[in-house]
Amino acid sequence: MSSDNEIGFESSKLGTKEYWDSFYKLEHNNFKDNKEDIGECWFDASNAENNMCDYIFNELSNIIIKEDVKVCDLGTGNGHLLFQLFEDGLKGNLIGVDYSETSVEFAKDIAVENNYHVKFFKSDILNPKDSFLIDNVDSFDIILDKGTFDAISLNGEKLHDDKLGVQIYPDTVATLLKKDSILLITSCNFTETELTNYLTKNGQLKVFGKVDYPVLEFAGHKGSTICTVAFQKV
């Protein structure tokens, strides 16, 4: 990645709200027809969701042991990651946000149908005037991201203060997190080094840990198809 203005990915429909509204409208309709169809689990082939859950229970046990722990999933989609955490026994306040209304309604319906104690809200996390952001400054113990930063990187539109979404995102996370709390993020578009460069640039986040994935070798190069990194608010 050469600079903030040249992120290295071309704009894609996967970076647009219209795409996700349409995607989750279809998944929601499928769910209405079949209550067992709760939609796609992103990065399932890499076992990312289970790895994120294991990391939380094993490495962040001192955080989640608190009865009032607050966890927020950014770009929650169908809420699958939060539902998995709930089924695995995580108590406290589990909250998912997404800028897609259809996503939020879909996740709410799944929660009601399965008696999952998880709340969902519509929020544009890249808008500094968003009511959810304003109401939740320094609120969360853990923030989760499974592919949301990836999607943001695929939208080349300049937003507030003439910044790209990838430039706004680190400040958003830092605003929502309590001091010393954790962002756990999974990406298939960025390497561990690239994620670290972007998310620590504002000086409010530092690397806390990571999940180890199998290393592949191709044409003399080694790497993983996915990475999961934990950052701590300083």
C-alpha positions as CSV (number, residue, x, y, z in Angstrom):
1,M,0.0,0.0,0.0
2,S,1.7,3.2,-1.1
3,S,-0.2,5.9,0.6
4,D,-3.6,6.9,2.1
5,N,-4.8,8.2,-1.3
6,E,-3.5,5.2,-3.2
7,I,-4.8,2.3,-1.1
8,G,-4.0,-0.3,-3.8
9,F,-7.6,-1.6,-4.4
10,E,-9.9,-0.4,-7.2
11,S,-13.4,0.7,-6.2
12,S,-15.8,-2.2,-6.3
13,K,-19.6,-2.8,-5.8
14,L,-18.6,-4.6,-2.6
15,G,-17.8,-1.1,-1.2
16,T,-21.2,0.3,-1.8
17,K,-24.3,0.5,0.4
18,E,-26.5,-0.4,-2.5
19,Y,-24.8,-3.7,-3.0
20,W,-25.2,-4.7,0.7
21,D,-28.8,-3.5,0.9
22,S,-29.6,-5.8,-2.1
23,F,-27.6,-8.7,-0.7
24,Y,-29.2,-8.7,2.7
25,K,-32.7,-8.1,1.3
26,L,-32.2,-11.4,-0.6
27,E,-30.8,-13.2,2.5
28,H,-33.7,-11.8,4.7
29,N,-36.3,-13.1,2.2
30,N,-34.6,-16.5,2.2
31,F,-34.8,-16.5,6.0
32,K,-38.5,-15.7,6.0
33,D,-39.0,-18.8,3.8
34,N,-36.7,-21.0,5.9
35,K,-35.9,-20.0,9.4
36,E,-32.9,-22.2,9.5
37,D,-31.3,-20.2,6.7
38,I,-29.5,-17.4,8.6
39,G,-27.2,-16.4,5.7
40,E,-23.6,-16.6,4.8
41,C,-20.8,-16.8,7.3
42,W,-17.9,-14.7,5.9
43,F,-14.4,-16.2,5.8
44,D,-15.9,-19.5,6.8
45,A,-13.3,-21.4,4.6
46,S,-10.5,-19.9,6.7
47,N,-12.3,-20.7,10.0
48,A,-12.0,-17.0,10.9
49,E,-15.1,-16.8,13.0
50,N,-14.1,-19.7,15.3
51,N,-10.6,-18.3,15.5
52,M,-11.9,-14.9,16.6
53,C,-14.2,-16.4,19.2
54,D,-11.3,-18.6,20.5
55,Y,-9.1,-15.6,20.7
56,I,-11.7,-13.7,22.7
57,F,-12.3,-16.5,25.2
58,N,-8.6,-17.4,25.6
59,E,-6.7,-14.1,25.3
60,L,-9.3,-11.6,26.4
61,S,-10.8,-13.5,29.3
62,N,-9.9,-10.7,31.7
63,I,-12.2,-8.4,29.7
64,I,-15.1,-10.7,29.0
65,I,-15.3,-11.9,32.6
66,K,-16.9,-8.5,33.5
67,E,-20.7,-8.8,33.8
68,D,-21.2,-5.4,32.1
69,V,-18.7,-6.1,29.2
70,K,-19.7,-4.3,26.0
71,V,-18.9,-5.7,22.6
72,C,-19.6,-4.1,19.3
73,D,-19.5,-5.7,15.9
74,L,-18.8,-3.1,13.2
75,G,-20.5,-3.9,9.8
76,T,-22.3,-6.8,11.5
77,G,-24.2,-8.0,8.4
78,N,-26.4,-10.9,9.5
79,G,-25.0,-10.8,13.1
80,H,-23.5,-14.3,12.7
81,L,-20.3,-13.5,14.7
82,L,-22.2,-12.1,17.7
83,F,-24.6,-15.0,17.6
84,Q,-21.7,-17.4,17.8
85,L,-20.2,-15.5,20.8
86,F,-23.6,-15.7,22.5
87,E,-23.9,-19.4,21.8
88,D,-20.4,-19.9,23.2
89,G,-21.4,-18.3,26.4
90,L,-20.3,-14.7,26.2
91,K,-22.5,-12.6,28.5
92,G,-22.9,-8.8,28.7
93,N,-24.0,-6.3,26.1
94,L,-23.6,-7.6,22.5
95,I,-24.3,-5.0,19.9
96,G,-24.1,-5.1,16.1
97,V,-24.1,-2.0,13.8
98,D,-24.4,-1.7,10.1
99,Y,-25.2,1.1,7.6
100,S,-27.5,-1.2,5.7
101,E,-31.1,-1.1,7.0
102,T,-31.9,-4.4,5.4
103,S,-28.9,-6.0,7.3
104,V,-30.1,-4.6,10.6
105,E,-33.7,-5.8,10.2
106,F,-32.4,-9.3,9.1
107,A,-30.2,-9.6,12.1
108,K,-32.9,-8.5,14.4
109,D,-35.3,-11.1,13.1
110,I,-32.7,-13.8,13.5
111,A,-32.1,-12.7,17.1
112,V,-35.8,-12.8,17.9
113,E,-36.4,-16.1,16.2
114,N,-33.6,-17.8,18.2
115,N,-33.8,-15.8,21.4
116,Y,-30.4,-14.4,21.0
117,H,-29.8,-11.5,23.5
118,V,-28.1,-9.3,20.9
119,K,-29.1,-5.8,19.9
120,F,-28.7,-4.2,16.5
121,F,-28.6,-0.6,15.3
122,K,-28.3,1.2,12.0
123,S,-25.1,3.3,12.0
124,D,-22.8,4.8,9.5
125,I,-19.5,4.5,11.4
126,L,-17.7,6.8,8.9
127,N,-20.1,9.7,9.6
128,P,-18.8,11.7,12.6
129,K,-22.3,13.1,13.1
130,D,-23.8,9.6,13.4
131,S,-26.0,9.4,16.5
132,F,-24.6,5.9,17.5
133,L,-21.1,7.2,17.5
134,I,-22.0,10.3,19.4
135,D,-23.9,8.3,22.1
136,N,-21.2,5.7,22.5
137,V,-17.9,7.6,23.0
138,D,-15.5,5.5,25.1
139,S,-18.1,2.8,25.6
140,F,-16.8,-0.5,24.3
141,D,-14.5,-3.1,25.8
142,I,-14.1,-5.1,22.5
143,I,-14.8,-4.0,19.0
144,L,-15.0,-6.7,16.3
145,D,-14.5,-6.4,12.5
146,K,-14.8,-9.3,10.2
147,G,-14.3,-7.9,6.6
148,T,-15.8,-4.5,7.2
149,F,-12.5,-2.6,6.8
150,D,-12.0,-4.7,3.7
151,A,-15.3,-3.4,2.3
152,I,-14.5,0.1,3.3
153,S,-11.2,-0.1,1.4
154,L,-13.2,-0.9,-1.8
155,N,-14.9,2.4,-1.8
156,G,-12.7,5.2,-3.3
157,E,-15.2,7.9,-2.6
158,K,-13.9,10.9,-0.6
159,L,-16.0,11.5,2.5
160,H,-15.8,14.0,5.4
161,D,-12.9,16.4,5.4
162,D,-12.0,15.0,2.0
163,K,-10.8,11.7,3.6
164,L,-11.2,8.1,2.4
165,G,-13.1,5.7,4.6
166,V,-9.9,3.9,5.5
167,Q,-8.5,7.2,6.9
168,I,-11.6,7.8,9.0
169,Y,-12.0,4.3,10.3
170,P,-9.1,4.3,12.9
171,D,-10.4,7.5,14.5
172,T,-13.9,5.9,14.7
173,V,-12.7,2.8,16.4
174,A,-10.6,4.9,18.9
175,T,-13.7,7.0,19.6
176,L,-15.8,4.0,20.5
177,L,-13.2,2.1,22.5
178,K,-12.5,2.6,26.2
179,K,-8.9,3.1,27.1
180,D,-6.9,-0.2,27.0
181,S,-9.7,-2.0,25.2
182,I,-9.4,-4.1,22.1
183,L,-10.2,-4.0,18.4
184,L,-10.1,-7.5,16.9
185,I,-10.1,-7.3,13.2
186,T,-10.0,-9.9,10.4
187,S,-9.1,-9.1,6.8
188,C,-8.5,-10.9,3.5
189,N,-7.5,-7.7,1.6
190,F,-4.7,-6.6,3.9
191,T,-1.6,-8.2,5.3
192,E,-0.8,-8.0,9.0
193,T,1.8,-5.4,8.3
194,E,-0.6,-3.3,6.2
195,L,-3.3,-3.5,8.8
196,T,-0.8,-2.4,11.4
197,N,0.3,0.6,9.3
198,Y,-3.2,1.8,8.7
199,L,-4.6,1.3,12.2
200,T,-1.7,2.6,14.3
201,K,-1.0,5.7,12.1
202,N,-3.2,8.0,14.3
203,G,-1.2,7.0,17.4
204,Q,-4.4,5.9,19.3
205,L,-4.0,2.1,18.7
206,K,-1.2,-0.3,19.1
207,V,-0.7,-4.0,18.3
208,F,-1.9,-6.3,21.1
209,G,-1.7,-9.7,19.5
210,K,-2.8,-11.9,16.6
211,V,-4.3,-15.1,15.4
212,D,-1.9,-17.5,13.7
213,Y,-3.1,-19.0,10.4
214,P,-1.4,-21.6,8.2
215,V,1.3,-20.2,6.0
216,L,1.1,-20.9,2.3
217,E,4.0,-20.8,-0.2
218,F,3.6,-19.9,-3.9
219,A,6.2,-19.0,-6.4
220,G,8.8,-18.5,-3.7
221,H,6.5,-16.2,-1.6
222,K,5.1,-17.1,1.8
223,G,1.9,-15.7,3.4
224,S,-1.6,-16.4,4.5
225,T,-4.9,-15.8,2.7
226,I,-6.3,-14.0,5.8
227,C,-5.1,-12.3,9.0
228,T,-6.6,-11.5,12.3
229,V,-5.0,-8.9,14.5
230,A,-5.8,-7.4,17.9
231,F,-5.2,-3.7,18.6
232,Q,-5.4,-1.9,21.9
233,K,-6.4,1.6,22.5
234,V,-3.6,3.5,24.2
